[in-house]
Amino acid sequence: MKFGGLQKTSLIDYPGRISSILFTPGCNLRCPYCHNWRLVLNPKGPFLSEDEVLQILRSRKRYVDAVVITGGEPTIHRDLPDFLKRLKE
């Protein structure tokens, strides 16, 4: 799985928790109000690999309570379930 971006710290995306946010490229919808349209309409990269993302998140484990996965649209990626298993480890 590839990621179009990572925000290391957010205090608003997971209420009551300190979270990191992962942004997935691509989407099957074309919402006129999309806040990540560049990532949705023209996902050219650069991208982060699963291993890069997991390494960053593991290094921040003491400071982050949750991970938010957004997009684009995360559920169009077939390898999302496998990534989530790795993330939980």
N, CA, C and O atoms as a MOPAC input file, in Angstrom:
PM7 MOZYME 1SCF
protein

 N      0.85000 1    -1.17500 1     0.00000 1
 C      0.00000 1     0.00000 1     0.00000 1
 C      0.88900 1     1.22900 1     0.00000 1
 O      1.94700 1     1.23900 1     0.62900 1
 N      0.46100 1     2.25800 1    -0.70200 1
 C      1.22700 1     3.49300 1    -0.73000 1
 C      0.40000 1     4.62800 1    -0.13400 1
 O     -0.83100 1     4.60100 1    -0.13600 1
 N      1.11000 1     5.61200 1     0.37000 1
 C      0.46300 1     6.73600 1     1.03600 1
 C      0.95000 1     8.03500 1     0.41700 1
 O      2.13300 1     8.19200 1     0.11500 1
 N      0.02500 1     8.95900 1     0.23300 1
 C      0.34900 1    10.23900 1    -0.37300 1
 C      0.80000 1    11.27700 1     0.62100 1
 O      1.26400 1    12.35100 1     0.23700 1
 N      0.67100 1    10.97000 1     1.89200 1
 C      1.10500 1    11.91300 1     2.90900 1
 C      0.89000 1    11.37800 1     4.30200 1
 O      0.14900 1    10.41900 1     4.52000 1
 N      1.55800 1    12.02500 1     5.24300 1
 C      1.44800 1    11.65000 1     6.64900 1
 C      1.57100 1    12.91300 1     7.47600 1
 O      2.52900 1    13.67100 1     7.32200 1
 N      0.61800 1    13.14000 1     8.34100 1
 C      0.70500 1    14.23300 1     9.31000 1
 C      1.01900 1    13.58500 1    10.64300 1
 O      0.23300 1    12.78500 1    11.15100 1
 N      2.16400 1    13.92600 1    11.21100 1
 C      2.64600 1    13.22700 1    12.39600 1
 C      1.77800 1    13.46100 1    13.62200 1
 O      1.62800 1    12.56400 1    14.45200 1
 N      1.20500 1    14.65100 1    13.74800 1
 C      0.42300 1    14.95900 1    14.94800 1
 C     -0.81600 1    15.76400 1    14.59800 1
 O     -0.74600 1    16.74900 1    13.86300 1
 N     -1.94600 1    15.33500 1    15.13100 1
 C     -3.19500 1    16.08200 1    15.00900 1
 C     -3.92900 1    16.01500 1    16.33900 1
 O     -3.99700 1    14.96600 1    16.98000 1
 N     -4.46900 1    17.14300 1    16.73400 1
 C     -5.26600 1    17.20500 1    17.95900 1
 C     -6.75600 1    17.30800 1    17.65900 1
 O     -7.56900 1    17.36200 1    18.58100 1
 N     -7.12600 1    17.33500 1    16.36800 1
 C     -8.53500 1    17.53500 1    16.02100 1
 C     -9.16900 1    16.39300 1    15.23200 1
 O    -10.39500 1    16.29200 1    15.19900 1
 N     -8.39100 1    15.54500 1    14.60500 1
 C     -8.96100 1    14.53700 1    13.71100 1
 C     -9.50000 1    13.30500 1    14.41700 1
 O    -10.25600 1    12.53800 1    13.82100 1
 N     -9.13400 1    13.10200 1    15.65500 1
 C     -9.66800 1    11.99900 1    16.45900 1
 C     -9.99100 1    12.61400 1    17.81800 1
 O     -9.11700 1    12.70400 1    18.68000 1
 N    -11.23800 1    13.03600 1    18.01400 1
 C    -11.59500 1    13.77300 1    19.22900 1
 C    -11.14800 1    13.06900 1    20.51200 1
 O    -11.41000 1    11.88400 1    20.72000 1
 N    -10.47400 1    13.82800 1    21.35100 1
 C    -10.02700 1    13.31200 1    22.63300 1
 C     -8.73200 1    12.52800 1    22.57400 1
 O     -8.28300 1    12.00700 1    23.59600 1
 N     -8.12000 1    12.43000 1    21.40500 1
 C     -6.88600 1    11.65700 1    21.23400 1
 C     -5.86000 1    12.47100 1    20.44600 1
 O     -6.20700 1    13.34700 1    19.65400 1
 N     -4.60000 1    12.15700 1    20.68300 1
 C     -3.52800 1    12.66500 1    19.83800 1
 C     -3.34000 1    11.62500 1    18.74400 1
 O     -3.10700 1    10.45000 1    19.02800 1
 N     -3.44100 1    12.06000 1    17.49700 1
 C     -3.40100 1    11.09400 1    16.39900 1
 C     -2.37400 1    11.48000 1    15.34100 1
 O     -1.91300 1    12.61900 1    15.27700 1
 N     -2.03500 1    10.50100 1    14.52100 1
 C     -1.30500 1    10.71400 1    13.27800 1
 C     -2.28900 1    10.43900 1    12.15400 1
 O     -3.19000 1     9.61300 1    12.29800 1
 N     -2.11600 1    11.13600 1    11.02800 1
 C     -3.04900 1    10.98500 1     9.91500 1
 C     -2.30400 1    10.47600 1     8.69000 1
 O     -1.25800 1    11.00800 1     8.31900 1
 N     -2.85700 1     9.43900 1     8.06600 1
 C     -2.31900 1     8.90000 1     6.82000 1
 C     -3.27300 1     9.26300 1     5.69100 1
 O     -4.48800 1     9.12000 1     5.82800 1
 N     -2.72300 1     9.73300 1     4.57700 1
 C     -3.51600 1    10.12300 1     3.41600 1
 C     -3.25700 1     9.15100 1     2.27300 1
 O     -2.11900 1     8.98500 1     1.83500 1
 N     -4.31900 1     8.50900 1     1.79300 1
 C     -4.19000 1     7.57100 1     0.67800 1
 C     -4.51500 1     8.28400 1    -0.63500 1
 O     -5.38300 1     9.15600 1    -0.66600 1
 N     -3.82500 1     7.92000 1    -1.71900 1
 C     -4.10900 1     8.54200 1    -3.00900 1
 C     -5.30700 1     7.88600 1    -3.69100 1
 O     -5.65500 1     6.74000 1    -3.40700 1
 N     -5.92900 1     8.64000 1    -4.59700 1
 C     -7.01300 1     8.09900 1    -5.41000 1
 C     -8.35600 1     8.09000 1    -4.71600 1
 O     -8.44600 1     8.03700 1    -3.48900 1
 N     -9.40000 1     8.14100 1    -5.52700 1
 C    -10.77000 1     8.08500 1    -5.01700 1
 C    -11.69600 1     7.75200 1    -6.17600 1
 O    -11.43600 1     8.12600 1    -7.32000 1
 N    -12.76900 1     7.05200 1    -5.87300 1
 C    -13.75100 1     6.69200 1    -6.89400 1
 C    -14.88700 1     7.71100 1    -6.99600 1
 O    -15.80800 1     7.52900 1    -7.79300 1
 N    -14.83300 1     8.76500 1    -6.21100 1
 C    -15.84400 1     9.82500 1    -6.24500 1
 C    -15.19500 1    11.13100 1    -6.69600 1
 O    -13.96900 1    11.23700 1    -6.72200 1
 N    -15.98800 1    12.09900 1    -7.04200 1
 C    -15.49200 1    13.41500 1    -7.44900 1
 C    -16.30000 1    14.49500 1    -6.72900 1
 O    -17.01600 1    15.27600 1    -7.35600 1
 N    -16.17200 1    14.52400 1    -5.41900 1
 C    -16.91700 1    15.47800 1    -4.60500 1
 C    -16.41200 1    16.89900 1    -4.86800 1
 O    -15.20400 1    17.13200 1    -4.82700 1
 N    -17.30200 1    17.84200 1    -5.13300 1
 C    -16.86400 1    19.20900 1    -5.43200 1
 C    -16.22700 1    19.91100 1    -4.23300 1
 O    -15.53000 1    20.91000 1    -4.40900 1
 N    -16.44800 1    19.41800 1    -3.04200 1
 C    -15.91100 1    20.04200 1    -1.83000 1
 C    -14.67600 1    19.31300 1    -1.29300 1
 O    -14.24800 1    19.58800 1    -0.17200 1
 N    -14.10300 1    18.40400 1    -2.05700 1
 C    -12.96600 1    17.60700 1    -1.59800 1
 C    -11.80400 1    18.50700 1    -1.17900 1
 O    -11.41200 1    19.41000 1    -1.91800 1
 N    -11.26400 1    18.25700 1    -0.00400 1
 C    -10.14700 1    19.06500 1     0.49200 1
 C     -8.78800 1    18.49800 1     0.07400 1
 O     -7.76300 1    19.13900 1     0.30500 1
 N     -8.75900 1    17.32700 1    -0.52900 1
 C     -7.50500 1    16.71700 1    -0.99400 1
 C     -7.56300 1    16.41200 1    -2.48600 1
 O     -7.09200 1    15.35800 1    -2.91500 1
 N     -8.12000 1    17.29800 1    -3.26900 1
 C     -8.35500 1    17.02100 1    -4.68600 1
 C     -7.07400 1    16.72200 1    -5.45400 1
 O     -7.11000 1    15.94300 1    -6.40700 1
 N     -5.93800 1    17.31400 1    -5.07300 1
 C     -4.68900 1    17.01100 1    -5.78800 1
 C     -4.29800 1    15.54700 1    -5.59000 1
 O     -3.81900 1    14.89300 1    -6.51700 1
 N     -4.50300 1    15.05000 1    -4.40200 1
 C     -4.17800 1    13.65900 1    -4.09400 1
 C     -5.17300 1    12.70300 1    -4.75900 1
 O     -4.82600 1    11.56900 1    -5.08900 1
 N     -6.39100 1    13.16300 1    -4.95000 1
 C     -7.44800 1    12.33900 1    -5.54400 1
 C     -7.36200 1    12.33400 1    -7.07000 1
 O     -7.39500 1    11.27300 1    -7.69300 1
 N     -7.25200 1    13.50100 1    -7.66000 1
 C     -7.33400 1    13.62300 1    -9.11400 1
 C     -6.01300 1    13.38300 1    -9.83600 1
 O     -6.00500 1    12.98000 1   -10.99900 1
 N     -4.91100 1    13.62400 1    -9.16200 1
 C     -3.62000 1    13.54500 1    -9.82900 1
 C     -2.58000 1    12.91300 1    -8.90600 1
 O     -1.59100 1    13.55900 1    -8.55900 1
 N     -2.79200 1    11.66900 1    -8.50900 1
 C     -1.89000 1    11.04500 1    -7.52400 1
 C     -0.56000 1    10.59600 1    -8.14500 1
 O     -0.36200 1     9.41200 1    -8.41800 1
 N      0.34500 1    11.55500 1    -8.36200 1
 C      1.62700 1    11.25600 1    -9.00700 1
 C      2.73600 1    10.93400 1    -8.01500 1
 O      3.75000 1    10.35500 1    -8.40500 1
 N      2.57900 1    11.28000 1    -6.78500 1
 C      3.64100 1    11.04800 1    -5.81200 1
 C      4.33300 1    12.35000 1    -5.48100 1
 O      3.92400 1    13.40100 1    -5.97400 1
 N      5.33600 1    12.31300 1    -4.68800 1
 C      5.99300 1    11.11600 1    -4.15500 1
 C      5.11600 1    10.41300 1    -3.12400 1
 O      4.27800 1    11.03000 1    -2.46600 1
 N      5.32800 1     9.13800 1    -3.00500 1
 C      4.54900 1     8.33300 1    -2.08300 1
 C      5.43400 1     7.76100 1    -0.98500 1
 O      6.64600 1     7.62100 1    -1.14700 1
 N      4.80000 1     7.43600 1     0.13100 1
 C      5.46000 1     6.73300 1     1.23000 1
 C      5.03800 1     5.27200 1     1.16800 1
 O      3.87600 1     4.97100 1     0.89400 1
 N      5.96400 1     4.37800 1     1.41700 1
 C      5.64000 1     2.94900 1     1.43600 1
 C      5.07800 1     2.55700 1     2.80200 1
 O      5.16900 1     3.31800 1     3.76600 1
 N      4.50000 1     1.37100 1     2.86800 1
 C      4.02100 1     0.84800 1     4.15900 1
 C      5.14500 1     0.82300 1     5.17900 1
 O      4.96600 1     1.24300 1     6.32200 1
 N      6.29800 1     0.33200 1     4.76500 1
 C      7.41900 1     0.21500 1     5.70200 1
 C      7.86300 1     1.57900 1     6.21900 1
 O      8.16700 1     1.72100 1     7.40300 1
 N      7.90400 1     2.58400 1     5.34100 1
 C      8.27300 1     3.93400 1     5.78100 1
 C      7.26700 1     4.47200 1     6.79000 1
 O      7.64200 1     5.03700 1     7.81700 1
 N      5.98800 1     4.29200 1     6.48600 1
 C      4.92900 1     4.77600 1     7.37300 1
 C      4.98900 1     4.06500 1     8.72000 1
 O      4.90900 1     4.70700 1     9.76700 1
 N      5.13000 1     2.75500 1     8.69500 1
 C      5.18200 1     1.99900 1     9.95100 1
 C      6.39400 1     2.38900 1    10.78900 1
 O      6.30500 1     2.45000 1    12.01500 1
 N      7.50700 1     2.64900 1    10.14800 1
 C      8.70200 1     3.07400 1    10.87900 1
 C      8.46700 1     4.42100 1    11.56900 1
 O      8.83200 1     4.59700 1    12.73100 1
 N      7.86500 1     5.35900 1    10.85800 1
 C      7.56600 1     6.66900 1    11.44500 1
 C      6.58900 1     6.52400 1    12.60200 1
 O      6.79700 1     7.10900 1    13.66500 1
 N      5.52500 1     5.75000 1    12.40500 1
 C      4.51500 1     5.59400 1    13.45700 1
 C      5.08500 1     4.88000 1    14.68000 1
 O      4.76100 1     5.24400 1    15.81000 1
 N      5.91500 1     3.88400 1    14.47400 1
 C      6.53000 1     3.18800 1    15.61500 1
 C      7.41700 1     4.12700 1    16.41400 1
 O      7.46600 1     4.04000 1    17.64100 1
 N      8.11600 1     5.01900 1    15.73500 1
 C      8.99000 1     5.95900 1    16.44500 1
 C      8.18600 1     6.97200 1    17.25000 1
 O      8.72900 1     7.60700 1    18.15300 1
 N      6.91900 1     7.13100 1    16.94400 1
 C      6.06100 1     8.09300 1    17.63800 1
 C      5.06000 1     7.41600 1    18.57500 1
 O      4.16200 1     8.07000 1    19.10300 1
 N      5.21200 1     6.13100 1    18.77500 1
 C      4.24500 1     5.33400 1    19.53200 1
 C      3.96400 1     5.89900 1    20.93100 1
 O      2.83000 1     5.84300 1    21.40600 1
 N      4.97500 1     6.43100 1    21.57300 1
 C      4.78800 1     6.97200 1    22.93400 1
 C      3.96200 1     8.25600 1    22.94500 1
 O      3.40200 1     8.62300 1    23.97800 1
 N      3.88400 1     8.93700 1    21.81100 1
 C      3.24900 1    10.25400 1    21.76000 1
 C      1.88800 1    10.26000 1    21.08100 1
 O      1.15600 1    11.24600 1    21.17600 1
 N      1.54100 1     9.18400 1    20.40400 1
 C      0.31900 1     9.14700 1    19.60200 1
 C     -0.61100 1     8.06200 1    20.13300 1
 O     -0.18700 1     6.93800 1    20.40300 1
 N     -1.89400 1     8.41800 1    20.28100 1
 C     -2.89700 1     7.47600 1    20.78700 1
 C     -3.63800 1     6.73200 1    19.67900 1
 O     -4.15700 1     5.63800 1    19.90200 1
 N     -3.68800 1     7.32600 1    18.48100 1
 C     -4.52300 1     6.76700 1    17.41800 1
 C     -3.95000 1     7.11800 1    16.05300 1
 O     -3.12800 1     8.02500 1    15.91800 1
 N     -4.40300 1     6.37800 1    15.04400 1
 C     -4.03700 1     6.65800 1    13.65500 1
 C     -5.32900 1     6.82900 1    12.86500 1
 O     -6.23200 1     5.99600 1    12.94400 1
 N     -5.40700 1     7.90800 1    12.10900 1
 C     -6.55000 1     8.18700 1    11.24600 1
 C     -6.10500 1     7.93600 1     9.80700 1
 O     -5.07800 1     8.45700 1     9.37300 1
 N     -6.87400 1     7.14200 1     9.07100 1
 C     -6.55300 1     6.88600 1     7.66400 1
 C     -7.65500 1     7.51700 1     6.82600 1
 O     -8.82900 1     7.16700 1     6.94800 1
 N     -7.25600 1     8.44900 1     5.97700 1
 C     -8.19900 1     9.19000 1     5.15600 1
 C     -7.66000 1     9.25100 1     3.73900 1
 O     -6.73100 1     8.51800 1     3.40200 1
 N     -8.20700 1    10.08000 1     2.93300 1
 C     -7.76400 1    10.08200 1     1.54600 1
 C     -7.83000 1    11.44600 1     0.91600 1
 O     -7.65700 1    12.53800 1     1.45800 1
 N     -8.10300 1    11.17800 1    -0.27700 1
 C     -8.62400 1    10.11900 1    -1.10500 1
 C     -9.63100 1     9.21800 1    -0.36400 1
 O    -10.29900 1     9.61100 1     0.59300 1
 N     -9.68400 1     8.01600 1    -0.86900 1
 C    -10.60200 1     7.01400 1    -0.31200 1
 C     -9.82500 1     5.75400 1     0.03700 1
 O     -9.44500 1     4.99500 1    -0.85400 1
 N     -9.58200 1     5.52000 1     1.33600 1
 C     -8.78700 1     4.36400 1     1.76100 1
 C     -9.36800 1     3.01300 1     1.35700 1
 O     -8.61600 1     2.07700 1     1.08600 1
 N    -10.69000 1     2.89900 1     1.31200 1
 C    -11.29300 1     1.57900 1     1.09700 1
 C    -11.19800 1     1.08000 1    -0.34400 1
 O    -11.60100 1    -0.05000 1    -0.62000 1
 N    -10.68100 1     1.88400 1    -1.26700 1
 C    -10.48700 1     1.38700 1    -2.63600 1
 C     -9.17400 1     0.61600 1    -2.77200 1
 O     -8.90900 1     0.03100 1    -3.82200 1
 N     -8.36400 1     0.61000 1    -1.73700 1
 C     -7.07300 1    -0.07400 1    -1.76700 1
 C     -7.23600 1    -1.49200 1    -1.22000 1
 O     -7.56900 1    -1.67800 1    -0.04900 1
 N     -7.00500 1    -2.46900 1    -2.05800 1
 C     -7.21300 1    -3.87200 1    -1.68300 1
 C     -6.30900 1    -4.32600 1    -0.54700 1
 O     -6.65800 1    -5.24200 1     0.19800 1
 N     -5.15800 1    -3.69800 1    -0.41200 1
 C     -4.22400 1    -4.11700 1     0.62900 1
 C     -4.42800 1    -3.38500 1     1.95300 1
 O     -3.60200 1    -3.51100 1     2.85700 1
 N     -5.51300 1    -2.62300 1     2.08200 1
 C     -5.80600 1    -1.92600 1     3.34000 1
 C     -5.94500 1    -2.89300 1     4.51900 1
 O     -5.34600 1    -2.63400 1     5.56300 1
 N     -6.70300 1    -3.99700 1     4.41300 1
 C     -6.81800 1    -4.91100 1     5.56300 1
 C     -5.46500 1    -5.46200 1     6.03100 1
 O     -5.22200 1    -5.56900 1     7.23300 1
 N     -4.59700 1    -5.80600 1     5.09400 1
 C     -3.27300 1    -6.30700 1     5.47400 1
 C     -2.45000 1    -5.22400 1     6.16200 1
 O     -1.74100 1    -5.49500 1     7.13100 1
 N     -2.54900 1    -3.99600 1     5.65600 1
 C     -1.82900 1    -2.89900 1     6.29900 1
 C     -2.34500 1    -2.67700 1     7.71700 1
 O     -1.55400 1    -2.46000 1     8.63600 1
 N     -3.65400 1    -2.72900 1     7.90300 1
 C     -4.22800 1    -2.52200 1     9.23800 1
 C     -3.74700 1    -3.58700 1    10.21900 1
 O     -3.50300 1    -3.28600 1    11.38800 1
 N     -3.61100 1    -4.81700 1     9.76000 1
 C     -3.06800 1    -5.87900 1    10.62200 1
 C     -1.64500 1    -5.55400 1    11.04100 1
 O     -1.28500 1    -5.70000 1    12.20900 1
 N     -0.83500 1    -5.11200 1    10.08500 1
 C      0.55200 1    -4.74300 1    10.40800 1
 C      0.58600 1    -3.55700 1    11.36600 1
 O      1.42000 1    -3.50500 1    12.27000 1
 N     -0.30900 1    -2.62200 1    11.16700 1
 C     -0.36500 1    -1.42800 1    12.01500 1
 C     -0.70000 1    -1.77900 1    13.46000 1
 O     -0.16100 1    -1.17900 1    14.38900 1
 N     -1.58400 1    -2.74300 1    13.64700 1
 C     -1.99100 1    -3.13900 1    15.00500 1
 C     -0.89700 1    -3.87500 1    15.76600 1
 O     -0.92200 1    -3.91000 1    16.99600 1
 N      0.06000 1    -4.46200 1    15.05800 1
 C      1.12100 1    -5.24200 1    15.71700 1
 C      2.01900 1    -4.37000 1    16.56800 1
 O      2.95800 1    -4.87100 1    17.18700 1

